[in-house]
Amino acid sequence: MSKWKMVVLVVGLLMAISMSSFAEEGAKTTADGGLVGLGAGLGAGLAIGLAALGGGIGQGRTAGSALEGIARNPGAADKMFVPMILGLALIESLVLYAFVISFFLQGKV
């Protein structure tokens, strides 16, 4: 058995054991809508994860394009700087909004 399969098997076994140890507590919360809490938790994780991924890609492309433009035409650096900073701030604000929304979703868990 390869090392990768062994790692996956051990991690799966540990996850199965830990799930059964909390089974009684989970049964109490299902009457209160445990699936809603599970969905909110997954939604919060996906929201911040995808927002950070998209924000990072967007900021990287913005900075790369601005530096490429400045390298081609150094005289345009002053004209590019303010729109670039404004774009980076707007991208970062979207990531922060997703972060706040994920905290709101965690409050429902």
N, C-alpha and C positions, 0 to 999 in steps of 0.2 A: 504494500500500500504506500502510495507516495506521501510525502510530507504534507502537501497541501490538503489531500483528502483526510489525513489524520487530524489536522488542525480544524477542518470543517466539522468533522465528527465530534471532536472534543467540545468545540464551542456549541454545537447543537445539543449535545448531552447536557452541558451546563445550563443552557437556556431552558431545557425541558425540566430539569430538576428545580431550578429557581421558580418556574411558573407554578409547579405543583405545591411549593411551600407557601405560596400566597393565595392559594385557591379559596380558602375560607373567607378571607377578606374580600376577594373579588365577588363572591356570591352575595355578600351583603350589599355591595354597591350596584349590582345589576338592577335591583328594583328602583333605584334612583336614576336610572339612565346611564349605566356604565359605558354603553357604546357611544353616547354623546360625548362623554369625557375623553374617550379614546380617540374619537374623531377630532375633537378640539386639540388634543395634544399632538396628533399627527399633523393637523393643519398648521399648528404653530411652528412645528419643526420644519415643515415644507416651506412655509412662508418666509422664514428668516433664511433658510438655506438657499432657496432659489433667488431671493432678493440679493443676498450677498454674492452669489455666483454671477447674476446679471450685472450687478453694480461693479463688481471687480472687472468683468470683461469690458463693460462700457467705459470705465475710467482708464483702463489700459489702452483701449483703442483711441480714446480722446487724447490722452497724453502723447501716444505714439504719433498720431496724425499731426498734432500741433508741433511736435519737435521736428517731424519730417518737413513740415511747411516752413518752419523757422530755418532749418538747415538749407533749404532751397533758396529762400529769400530772407536773409537776416534783417533786412530793413522793415519787414512786416511783423517783427516780433512784438512791437508795442500794440499793433492792431489785433493780434491774435490772443494776447494775454488775457484781457478782460473777458471776452466770450468763452475762452477755455476755462477760466476759473468759475465763471457763472455756470457753465455746463457741468463741471465737476461738482459744484455745490448742489445743483438740482439732482444729479445722479445720487449723491450721498443722502440727500433728503428722502428720496424714495426708499433707500435701504433703511433709514431710521424710522420711516413710517411703518415699514414691514416689521421692524423690531418692536415698535409700540403695539401694533396689532397682535403680534404673537404673545405679548404680555397680557393683552385683553383676552385672548383665547385661553391662555393658561389660567386665568381667573375663573373660567367655566369648568375647569377640570376638577 
